[in-house]
Amino acid sequence: MKSTAVRQEESVKWSAKPKFAPSMSWMALGFLWLIFAMNATSREIMFRVMPAIVDDYQLSADVVGEMVSLIMVSTGILSIFGASWSDKRGLGWARKYSGVWIALGYTTFSILTGVSAFTSVVVGFVVFQVIKNMFGGIGESIEVSTVAEWWPRERRGFALGAHHSAYPWGTLLSGLLISFILVHFDGEWRMPFLLIPLLIIPIYIAYWFFSSKNNYQKYEKDAIQMNYTPTIDTEEISAHKKGAVKELLKNPNILVGTLCVLLGQAAFTGLNFWLAPYLAFVGHFNYAAAAGWSVIFTITGGIGQIFWGNISDKIGRRKTLLIAFAWLSVALVLFQFSAQNLVWLVGVQLFAGICTNAIFPVTFSLITDSAKSGSTGTAMGISMTGMYLGAVSPIVLGFLINQGGGWNSYSGYITGLYFLASCMVIAFLLILFFTRETVGKKRGKDWSLVKKESCGIE
């Protein structure tokens, strides 16, 4: 048996080990994960029920592509302005005062989409979805900022990666729920819009009472006792200074990173647009099955997001992105076999999901690493704008599907896949030739066509 002195020494050593994060940080992350999952779901319902929408409105592929692109691009229109407004309303726990109005906005217009009297014609559907996504884009900025402010700086990377997993994992759960609703209501596509957004009401009420000054002060106290640094990112407030955007765009890491996140969003939005119709019209899945089986890639999407984000801290952002974009270029081509049987469908989605979402937090890390102190918010604003401009890819996919023979023709879909894969090849080459490493042993020591000083690396 161990002596009393040895046991006491081990006890002291154990108690000296810092805990991973304050309890209030974990609770905040839980609430904000659920809120972001509902925000993401409000965007994803459209993709899951797209075959039924096509039938109802009798839409051609090119028209649907234009419609989806307009709706998705609208997500980024007001993000910078909304985030700035939120900063003025209050930081940390007080962001609930701005966040509640934004959540109310995207929830309300999601529900209105489910009212047949308002969406009896396609114009009504598009208008409600555009307005809803404008609120959703602002909401994403606020929700991400709030997570950062509830977590110490030393654990912020993990917190943001875990929080953003709400997009793949939250939409996975909602995809299954959408499938259930479609079966229960005989394929009526408006019912998911009408019912699912209501889930945010009890979630936000609970978060409202949790997000208080007392709980926030407890978080700060606990973080300090753990030798962590509480973080309110005050630089975000003063980031939008005259000339900052022009200066940041001269940085290759930021400019190229923005172009790559644009291409990444083109592939992600394009795949969401492509998959359910492909399964329904080419694979002959019923609409409920197409909705349910088209979200399998989200299982590994969340895992990959956290995994590659952590790996990039060790091997570098640049190397991680090269792996991820090469991985996706192969995975997207393999989706042509997804309608053959369930083994292919599940296998290809799980393979692709490892990197579909991961490219975003890693690219954001590259961009924020490269921004000068006081301009991080502007750099992220540039990248978010670029990201949602990438949502125009359904226009190209709709055109290719239409030229290939329409919704029921195989060839147009396959041409579309090669277009998405080519976006990943271009992103790979941009990262390889025009960026420099910002962390790890290769920081500033890698090969590129641009100088490290121009990338903000001393």
C-alpha positions in Angstrom: 0.0 0.0 0.0 1.1 3.6 -0.6 2.1 5.6 2.4 0.0 8.6 3.5 2.7 11.0 2.4 2.8 9.5 -1.1 -1.0 9.7 -1.4 -1.0 13.3 -0.2 1.7 14.2 -2.8 -0.2 12.5 -5.6 -3.4 14.3 -4.5 -1.6 17.7 -4.6 -0.2 16.9 -8.1 -3.7 15.9 -9.3 -5.4 19.0 -8.0 -2.7 21.1 -9.6 -3.6 19.9 -13.0 -5.8 22.6 -14.7 -9.4 21.6 -15.5 -10.2 21.7 -19.2 -12.7 24.7 -18.9 -15.0 26.3 -16.4 -18.4 24.7 -15.9 -20.2 27.8 -17.1 -18.2 27.6 -20.4 -19.5 24.1 -21.0 -23.1 25.1 -20.2 -22.9 28.1 -22.5 -21.5 25.9 -25.2 -24.4 23.4 -24.8 -27.0 26.1 -25.2 -25.3 27.9 -28.1 -24.7 24.6 -29.9 -28.4 23.9 -29.8 -29.2 27.5 -31.0 -26.8 27.3 -33.9 -28.1 23.8 -34.8 -31.6 25.4 -35.1 -30.2 28.3 -37.2 -28.4 25.8 -39.5 -31.6 23.6 -39.7 -33.6 26.6 -40.9 -31.3 26.7 -44.0 -31.1 23.0 -44.5 -34.8 22.2 -44.6 -35.0 23.6 -48.1 -32.4 21.1 -49.4 -33.9 18.1 -47.7 -37.4 18.7 -49.3 -36.2 20.0 -52.6 -37.6 17.1 -54.7 -41.1 17.9 -53.4 -40.7 21.6 -54.0 -39.7 20.9 -57.6 -42.8 18.8 -58.1 -45.1 21.3 -56.4 -43.9 24.3 -58.4 -42.9 22.4 -61.6 -39.5 23.9 -61.7 -36.6 23.2 -64.1 -33.1 22.5 -62.8 -31.7 25.9 -64.0 -34.5 27.8 -62.3 -34.0 25.9 -59.0 -30.2 26.6 -59.2 -30.8 30.3 -59.5 -33.4 30.2 -56.7 -31.1 28.3 -54.3 -28.1 30.5 -55.1 -30.1 33.7 -54.4 -31.4 32.3 -51.1 -27.9 31.2 -50.0 -26.0 34.3 -51.1 -28.4 36.4 -49.1 -27.0 34.8 -45.9 -23.9 37.0 -46.0 -25.5 40.3 -47.1 -26.0 41.8 -43.6 -23.5 39.7 -41.5 -20.9 42.4 -41.0 -23.5 45.1 -40.2 -25.4 42.8 -37.9 -22.3 41.7 -36.0 -21.3 45.4 -35.5 -24.8 46.2 -34.2 -24.5 43.3 -31.8 -21.2 44.5 -30.4 -22.9 47.8 -29.5 -25.8 46.1 -27.8 -23.5 44.2 -25.4 -20.8 41.5 -25.2 -20.6 38.2 -23.4 -23.7 37.3 -21.5 -25.4 40.5 -22.8 -25.3 39.4 -26.4 -28.6 37.7 -25.7 -30.2 41.1 -26.1 -29.3 41.2 -29.8 -29.3 37.5 -30.4 -32.9 37.0 -29.4 -34.2 39.4 -32.1 -32.1 37.6 -34.8 -33.2 34.2 -33.6 -36.8 35.4 -33.6 -36.3 36.7 -37.2 -35.0 33.4 -38.8 -37.5 31.4 -36.8 -40.5 33.5 -37.8 -39.7 33.5 -41.5 -39.0 29.8 -41.4 -42.5 29.2 -40.0 -44.1 31.6 -42.5 -42.6 29.5 -45.3 -44.7 26.6 -44.0 -48.0 28.6 -44.4 -49.5 27.5 -47.7 -51.4 30.8 -48.2 -48.1 32.7 -48.2 -46.1 30.2 -50.4 -48.8 29.2 -52.9 -46.5 30.6 -55.6 -42.7 30.2 -55.8 -42.0 33.9 -55.4 -43.5 33.8 -51.8 -41.2 30.9 -51.0 -38.1 32.7 -52.2 -38.9 36.0 -50.5 -39.4 34.3 -47.1 -36.3 32.2 -47.5 -34.1 35.2 -48.5 -35.3 37.2 -45.5 -34.8 34.2 -43.2 -31.3 33.6 -44.4 -30.4 37.3 -43.9 -31.3 36.9 -40.2 -29.5 33.5 -40.1 -26.2 35.0 -41.3 -26.3 37.6 -38.6 -27.2 35.0 -36.1 -24.2 32.8 -37.0 -21.9 35.8 -36.4 -23.4 36.5 -33.1 -23.6 32.9 -32.0 -19.9 32.3 -32.8 -18.8 35.5 -31.1 -20.8 34.6 -28.0 -19.1 31.2 -27.7 -15.7 32.8 -27.9 -16.6 35.2 -25.1 -17.9 32.5 -22.8 -14.6 30.5 -23.2 -11.0 31.4 -22.1 -8.5 32.2 -24.8 -6.5 29.1 -24.2 -9.5 26.9 -25.1 -11.1 29.0 -27.7 -10.1 26.9 -30.7 -11.7 23.8 -29.3 -14.8 25.7 -28.3 -15.3 27.1 -31.8 -14.7 23.8 -33.4 -17.1 22.0 -31.1 -19.7 24.7 -31.5 -19.5 24.6 -35.3 -20.1 20.9 -35.3 -23.8 21.9 -34.7 -24.0 22.5 -38.5 -23.3 18.9 -39.5 -24.6 17.1 -36.4 -27.6 19.3 -35.7 -28.7 19.1 -39.3 -28.2 15.3 -39.2 -30.8 15.1 -36.5 -33.1 17.5 -38.2 -32.7 15.6 -41.5 -34.0 12.5 -39.7 -36.8 14.5 -38.2 -37.7 16.0 -41.6 -37.9 12.5 -43.1 -40.3 11.4 -40.2 -42.5 14.5 -40.8 -42.7 13.9 -44.5 -43.8 10.3 -43.9 -46.3 11.3 -41.3 -47.8 14.1 -43.4 -47.8 12.2 -46.7 -44.9 14.2 -48.2 -46.2 17.7 -47.5 -43.0 19.7 -47.8 -44.3 22.8 -45.9 -44.8 20.9 -42.6 -41.1 20.7 -41.7 -40.9 24.5 -42.1 -44.0 24.9 -39.9 -43.0 22.6 -37.1 -39.3 22.1 -36.7 -38.4 25.8 -36.0 -40.7 25.8 -33.0 -38.0 23.8 -31.1 -35.9 26.9 -30.6 -38.5 28.5 -28.3 -37.8 26.4 -25.2 -34.1 26.3 -26.0 -33.8 30.1 -26.2 -35.9 30.7 -23.1 -33.6 28.4 -21.1 -30.5 30.1 -22.5 -32.0 33.6 -21.7 -32.2 32.7 -18.0 -28.8 31.1 -18.0 -27.0 33.9 -19.8 -26.8 36.3 -16.8 -24.3 38.7 -15.3 -23.9 36.5 -12.2 -23.1 33.3 -14.3 -20.7 35.3 -16.5 -18.9 36.6 -13.4 -18.6 33.0 -12.1 -17.2 31.9 -15.4 -14.6 34.7 -15.2 -13.7 33.9 -11.6 -13.3 30.2 -12.3 -11.2 30.8 -15.5 -8.8 33.0 -13.5 -8.5 30.4 -10.8 -7.6 27.8 -13.5 -4.9 30.1 -14.7 -6.8 30.8 -17.9 -7.5 34.2 -19.6 -11.1 35.2 -19.8 -11.7 36.7 -23.3 -13.9 39.5 -24.5 -12.6 40.1 -28.0 -12.6 43.9 -27.7 -10.6 44.2 -30.9 -13.7 43.2 -32.9 -15.4 46.5 -31.9 -12.7 48.7 -33.3 -11.7 46.5 -36.2 -13.7 48.3 -38.9 -11.3 51.2 -39.4 -10.8 53.2 -42.6 -8.6 51.4 -45.0 -8.5 48.1 -43.1 -10.2 46.1 -45.8 -7.9 47.3 -48.6 -4.8 46.6 -46.4 -6.0 43.1 -45.5 -6.7 42.2 -49.1 -3.1 42.8 -49.9 -2.2 39.9 -47.6 -2.0 36.7 -49.8 -3.1 34.5 -46.9 -6.3 36.5 -46.3 -7.1 37.0 -50.0 -6.4 33.4 -51.1 -8.0 32.1 -47.9 -11.1 34.0 -48.8 -11.1 32.6 -52.3 -10.6 29.1 -51.0 -13.5 29.4 -48.5 -15.6 30.6 -51.4 -14.7 27.5 -53.4 -15.3 25.4 -50.3 -18.8 26.8 -49.9 -19.4 26.3 -53.6 -18.7 22.6 -53.1 -20.7 22.3 -49.8 -23.8 24.2 -51.1 -23.5 22.5 -54.4 -23.4 19.0 -52.8 -26.4 19.9 -50.7 -28.3 21.1 -53.8 -27.2 18.0 -55.9 -27.7 15.0 -53.6 -31.4 14.8 -52.7 -32.6 15.3 -56.3 -30.0 12.8 -57.5 -31.2 10.2 -55.1 -34.9 11.0 -55.9 -34.9 11.4 -59.6 -32.0 9.2 -60.7 -31.8 6.7 -57.9 -35.6 6.5 -57.6 -35.7 7.0 -53.8 -39.0 8.3 -52.5 -38.8 11.9 -51.2 -38.7 11.0 -47.5 -35.9 8.5 -48.1 -34.0 11.0 -50.2 -34.2 13.5 -47.4 -33.2 11.1 -44.7 -30.3 9.4 -46.6 -28.8 12.7 -47.9 -27.5 13.8 -44.5 -25.2 10.8 -43.7 -22.0 12.8 -44.4 -22.8 15.0 -41.5 -21.9 12.2 -39.1 -18.2 12.5 -40.0 -18.6 16.1 -40.8 -18.5 17.2 -37.2 -15.8 14.8 -36.2 -13.6 16.0 -39.1 -14.2 19.6 -38.1 -12.8 19.1 -34.6 -10.1 16.7 -35.7 -8.5 18.7 -38.5 -8.8 21.9 -36.5 -6.7 20.4 -33.8 -4.3 18.8 -36.3 -3.7 22.1 -38.0 -2.3 23.4 -34.7 0.5 20.8 -34.9 1.2 20.3 -38.6 0.1 23.7 -39.9 -2.9 25.2 -41.5 -1.4 25.1 -45.0 -0.6 21.4 -45.0 -3.9 20.5 -43.4 -5.8 22.4 -46.1 -3.8 20.7 -48.9 -4.8 17.3 -47.5 -8.5 18.4 -47.1 -8.9 19.9 -50.6 -7.2 16.9 -52.2 -9.4 14.6 -50.2 -12.6 16.4 -51.3 -11.6 16.4 -54.9 -11.6 12.6 -54.9 -14.7 12.3 -52.6 -16.9 14.5 -54.8 -16.2 12.4 -57.9 -17.1 9.3 -56.0 -20.6 10.6 -55.4 -21.6 9.5 -58.9 -21.9 6.0 -57.4 -24.0 7.0 -54.4 -27.3 6.0 -55.9 -26.2 2.4 -56.7 -26.9 0.9 -53.3 -26.9 1.8 -49.6 -23.4 0.6 -49.1 -22.0 3.1 -51.7 -24.4 5.8 -50.5 -23.3 5.5 -46.8 -19.6 4.9 -47.5 -19.1 7.8 -49.9 -20.9 10.2 -47.6 -18.9 9.1 -44.6 -15.6 9.4 -46.6 -16.5 12.9 -47.9 -17.8 14.1 -44.5 -14.3 13.8 -42.9 -13.4 17.0 -44.8 -16.6 18.7 -46.0 -16.9 20.9 -42.9 -13.3 20.8 -41.8 -12.0 23.2 -44.5 -13.9 26.1 -42.9 -12.5 26.3 -39.4 -9.0 25.6 -40.7 -9.2 28.3 -43.4 -10.6 30.8 -40.8 -7.6 29.9 -38.6 -5.2 30.7 -41.5 -6.9 34.0 -42.1 -7.0 35.1 -38.4 -3.4 34.0 -37.9 -2.4 36.4 -40.7 -4.5 39.4 -39.7 -2.7 42.2 -37.8 -3.8 43.0 -34.2 -7.1 45.0 -34.2 -8.2 43.8 -37.6 -9.3 40.2 -36.9 -13.0 41.1 -37.1 -12.6 42.8 -40.5 -10.6 39.8 -41.8 -13.4 37.4 -40.7 -16.0 39.8 -42.3 -14.1 39.5 -45.6 -13.9 35.7 -45.4 -17.6 35.4 -44.5 -18.7 37.5 -47.4 -16.5 35.4 -49.7 -17.9 32.2 -48.3 -21.5 33.0 -49.0 -20.7 34.3 -52.5 -19.6 30.7 -53.1 -23.3 29.7 -52.7 -23.9 30.7 -56.4 -22.7 27.2 -57.4 -26.3 25.8 -57.7 -26.7 28.2 -60.7 -24.0 26.3 -62.5 -25.2 22.9 -61.4 -28.8 23.7 -62.4 -27.6 24.8 -65.9 -25.5 21.6 -66.2 -28.3 19.3 -65.1 -30.7 21.0 -67.5 -28.3 20.8 -70.4 -27.7 17.2 -69.6 -31.4 16.3 -70.1 -33.1 17.6 -66.9 -33.8 16.2 -63.5 -34.2 12.6 -64.5 -31.0 12.5 -66.7 -27.8 11.0 -65.2 -25.3 12.8 -67.4 -26.0 16.4 -66.2 -25.5 15.4 -62.5 -22.1 13.8 -63.3 -20.9 16.9 -65.1 -21.9 18.9 -62.1 -19.8 16.6 -59.8 -16.7 17.2 -61.9 -17.4 20.9 -61.7 -17.5 20.8 -57.9 -14.3 18.6 -57.8 -12.5 21.1 -60.0 -13.3 23.8 -57.5 -11.4 21.7 -54.9 -8.4 21.3 -57.3 -8.3 25.0 -57.8 -8.4 25.6 -54.1 -5.5 23.1 -53.6 -3.4 24.9 -56.2 -4.1 28.3 -54.7 -3.0 27.1 -51.2 0.1 25.5 -52.6 1.4 28.4 -54.6 0.1 31.5 -52.9 0.0 31.0 -49.1 2.5 30.7 -46.3 2.4 28.6 -43.2 1.4 30.6 -40.0 1.9 28.0 -37.2 4.1 25.0 -36.4 7.7 24.2 -37.3 7.2 25.3 -41.0 6.0 28.7 -40.0 7.5 31.1 -42.6 9.9 28.4 -43.8 7.8 26.7 -46.5 8.0 27.2 -50.2 5.6 29.5 -52.0 5.4 32.1 -54.8 4.7 34.9 -52.2 6.9 36.4 -49.6 6.2 35.5 -45.9 6.3 39.2 -45.0 3.4 39.9 -47.3 1.4 37.2 -45.4 1.9 38.9 -42.0 4.7 36.6 -40.9 7.8 38.3 -39.4 
